[in-house]
Amino acid sequence: MFVVEGGLDVEFPRMFKIKQNFAQNQIADVPAKLKAELNKPEIRNKVKPGQKIAVAVGSRGISHINVIVKNVVDTLKIFGAEPFIVPAMGSHGGATAEGQAAVLAEYGITEEKIGVPIRSSMEVVKLGEVGGVPVYFDKIAYEEADAIVPINRVKAHTDIKAEIESGLMKIMVIGLGKHKGATSIHARGIDGLTRLVPEAGRFILEKTPIIFGVATVENSYDLPAAIEAIEASAIEEREKELLAKSKEWLPTFPVPNIDLLVVDEIGKNISGSGMDTNIIGRFTSREVPDPEEPMIKKIAVLGLSCETHGNATGIGLADIVTQKVVDEMDRVATFTNVITSTFFEGGMIPLTAANAKEAISLGIKFTHGWDTKAARVVRIKNTLKLYEMEVSESIWNEICNKERIEKIEGPYDWQFTEDGELKR
């Protein structure tokens, strides 16, 4: 743990709490939208009475995921099918069957709440090879289901830029590939994600009984703005279109240049990289150049989310973390994740400060501004929640007349406990 002898000579800037008003385009009635999508003739006709259908559910913190899964399962039952759930999350949950079932339970997806069996296993079958790379698939879904329905959010990936990034194709290849399949694809690095995910996805669609997928796209408030049931033959092309929508709705900071970003929590439920690289402008892989904006000089991370269960993947994206983050870090879960992905940088531990006050002091002082009270500081809960944040006075003076910016409170001073933790 790093302790500053005699403290840091830092004057903290005054802060303002603000609200960003993004487009209000969320789906008002998620169950009604799902019912309409699943009753489309091209979808409804794919389901046969008596079919055993594996519903594949991933590990991301998808908005309304328990509601979505419950309504998909209930509708399949109405159609006369016999659905069950399989976790589709690669190496997450500590790469164990029990861990993956526990991740689903955190999202409210249990046998009792959903009303169908959850069959969690890390066993896979080898479907074949694509370009010399083995393609693996969940054994239960492949051998014991008559049909398969994957559910996933379509969004920008945290390390690649391509026509297909994170969505149904990825959950089929990486998620249903379990630890062995995820390792096989990730071992090829960026190429494994940009080229092999689409190629392996097409191969899986040919070799397995996937009948349709359910895709969601979230808006700037982390709420469902689009939900679609897509027949198997149309998944790839429609996913490209939904990805473009996802990027259009991605929330942003109110300014492009920030001296210090203070992040209250990171976690796998927030982003695959702990904090969304598309938001902070830093990619995990050194193979991928960072974008020009936003330009953030320093990032300080103060904690891990409860839902991440110690998986601190993405810690390496920060410049400073607190001792609390390091203490709560589950090294097995974190290192399993980054080793599988091959992006070791995401698990590297940055400079470790004793507490929040020390972390923020370091961040402000070493952005190299001569007047620390004028530092351009932003504080967020996490990278999903950019509709509310705190900004320093210098930033507020720049954005206060923008139409979509609303002041909630301020100016006020930072408040810390005797132990150096934030009071608010």
Summary of the structure (lengths in Angstrom):
residues: 424
radius of gyration: 22.2
end to end distance: 23.9
largest distance: 73.0
contacts: 1535
relative contact order: 0.16
helix: 36%
strand: 23%
